[in-house]
């Protein structure tokens, strides 16, 4: 996510367990960039309600402007799932 946010300048906005893939060498791949946005073009902040309900960041639920922080929230949900399932 650091590379995606800081180098490519993209917010995924739909990061969930179904969009995390492993290749034959167990490298993690992120899939489904359908809701993603290129941050330099975010002059008008995105406020679209998107993503799975279980993963929605507070900004999305409350219809507030979205930044890369929604992806960080999604990572937190993924980590919680890993430790509790």
C-alpha positions as CSV (number, residue, x, y, z in Angstrom):
1,X,0.0,0.0,0.0
2,X,2.9,2.3,0.7
3,X,4.0,1.9,-3.0
4,X,0.5,2.3,-4.2
5,X,-0.1,5.5,-2.2
6,X,3.3,7.2,-2.4
7,X,4.7,6.1,-5.7
8,X,1.7,5.5,-8.0
9,X,-0.6,7.9,-6.1
10,X,-3.6,5.6,-6.2
11,X,-6.3,5.0,-3.6
12,X,-7.8,1.5,-3.9
13,X,-11.0,2.1,-1.8
14,X,-12.2,-1.6,-2.0
15,X,-9.4,-3.5,-0.3
16,X,-10.8,-6.8,1.1
17,X,-9.9,-10.4,1.5
18,X,-11.3,-11.3,-2.0
19,X,-9.0,-8.7,-3.6
20,X,-5.8,-10.0,-2.1
21,X,-4.2,-12.7,-4.2
22,X,-1.1,-14.8,-4.0
23,X,1.0,-15.8,-7.0
24,X,2.9,-19.1,-7.5
25,X,5.8,-17.7,-5.4
26,X,3.5,-16.5,-2.6
27,X,3.9,-12.9,-3.6
28,X,0.9,-10.8,-2.6
29,X,-1.0,-9.2,-5.5
30,X,-3.8,-6.6,-5.1
31,X,-6.7,-7.0,-7.5
32,X,-10.0,-5.2,-8.5
33,X,-9.1,-1.6,-9.0
34,X,-12.7,-0.8,-10.1
35,X,-13.3,1.8,-7.3
36,X,-9.7,3.1,-7.3
37,X,-8.7,6.7,-8.0
38,X,-5.5,8.4,-9.0
39,X,-4.8,10.9,-6.1
40,X,-3.4,13.8,-8.2
41,X,-6.8,14.0,-9.9
42,X,-8.7,14.2,-6.6
43,X,-9.0,17.9,-6.6
44,X,-12.6,17.3,-5.7
45,X,-12.5,14.6,-3.0
46,X,-14.3,11.3,-3.7
47,X,-17.4,10.7,-1.6
48,X,-18.7,7.6,-3.4
49,X,-20.2,4.9,-1.2
50,X,-18.2,1.9,-2.3
51,X,-16.7,-1.4,-1.0
52,X,-18.1,-4.2,1.1
53,X,-20.1,-3.2,4.2
54,X,-17.7,-5.1,6.5
55,X,-14.7,-3.1,5.3
56,X,-16.2,0.4,4.9
57,X,-14.1,3.1,6.6
58,X,-15.9,5.7,8.7
59,X,-15.4,8.3,6.0
60,X,-17.3,6.2,3.5
61,X,-20.2,5.4,5.9
62,X,-20.5,9.0,6.9
63,X,-20.3,10.3,3.3
64,X,-17.1,12.3,4.0
65,X,-14.2,13.1,1.6
66,X,-12.0,10.0,1.2
67,X,-8.2,9.9,1.2
68,X,-5.7,7.0,1.3
69,X,-6.7,6.5,4.9
70,X,-9.7,4.4,3.8
71,X,-7.1,1.8,2.5
72,X,-5.4,1.9,5.9
73,X,-8.7,1.2,7.6
74,X,-9.2,-1.8,5.2
75,X,-5.8,-3.1,6.1
76,X,-6.8,-2.9,9.8
77,X,-10.0,-4.9,9.1
78,X,-7.9,-7.5,7.1
79,X,-5.5,-7.9,10.1
80,X,-8.4,-8.3,12.5
81,X,-9.8,-11.0,10.3
82,X,-6.4,-12.8,10.1
83,X,-6.2,-12.9,13.9
84,X,-9.8,-13.8,14.6
85,X,-10.7,-16.4,11.9
